[in-house]
């Protein structure tokens, strides 16, 4: 069963050109990087706003 699945995966990889794989990889890494950075900053800002009225004033 594993050999069949491996064969299907290798077949899909062989059909799609190498350049497409490289660009998809770079794009997915960039997207994950951007999303992780966005989540961190948004969470930090929300937490600071909830606990610190002074930071709210500074942001205005």
C-alpha positions as CSV (number, residue, x, y, z in Angstrom):
1,X,0.0,0.0,0.0
2,X,2.8,2.4,0.9
3,X,4.6,1.7,-2.4
4,X,1.4,2.7,-4.3
5,X,1.0,5.9,-2.4
6,X,4.7,6.7,-2.9
7,X,4.4,6.0,-6.6
8,X,1.4,8.4,-6.9
9,X,3.2,11.1,-5.0
10,X,6.4,10.7,-7.2
11,X,4.2,10.7,-10.3
12,X,2.6,14.0,-9.3
13,X,6.0,15.5,-8.5
14,X,7.3,14.3,-11.9
15,X,4.3,15.9,-13.7
16,X,4.7,19.3,-12.1
17,X,7.8,21.2,-13.4
18,X,10.7,21.8,-11.0
19,X,10.4,25.6,-11.3
20,X,6.8,25.5,-10.1
21,X,7.8,23.5,-7.1
22,X,10.6,26.0,-6.2
23,X,8.3,29.0,-6.6
24,X,5.5,27.3,-4.6
25,X,8.1,26.5,-1.8
26,X,9.4,30.0,-1.7
27,X,5.9,31.5,-1.7
28,X,4.7,29.2,1.1
29,X,7.7,30.0,3.3
30,X,7.3,33.7,2.7
31,X,3.5,33.4,3.4
32,X,4.1,31.5,6.7
33,X,6.8,34.0,7.7
34,X,4.4,37.0,7.1
35,X,1.5,35.3,8.9
36,X,3.6,34.4,11.9
37,X,4.9,38.0,12.1
38,X,1.4,39.5,11.8
39,X,0.0,37.2,14.5
40,X,2.8,38.1,16.9
41,X,2.4,41.9,16.5
42,X,-1.4,41.8,16.6
43,X,-1.5,39.7,19.7
44,X,1.1,41.9,21.4
45,X,-0.8,45.1,20.6
46,X,-4.1,43.7,21.8
47,X,-2.6,42.5,25.1
48,X,-0.9,45.8,25.7
49,X,-4.1,47.7,24.9
50,X,-6.1,45.6,27.4
51,X,-3.7,46.0,30.3
52,X,-2.1,49.4,29.7
53,X,-4.2,52.6,29.0
54,X,-0.9,54.6,28.7
55,X,0.1,52.6,25.6
56,X,-3.2,53.4,24.0
57,X,-2.5,57.1,24.5
58,X,1.0,56.7,23.0
59,X,-0.4,55.0,20.0
60,X,-2.8,57.9,19.3
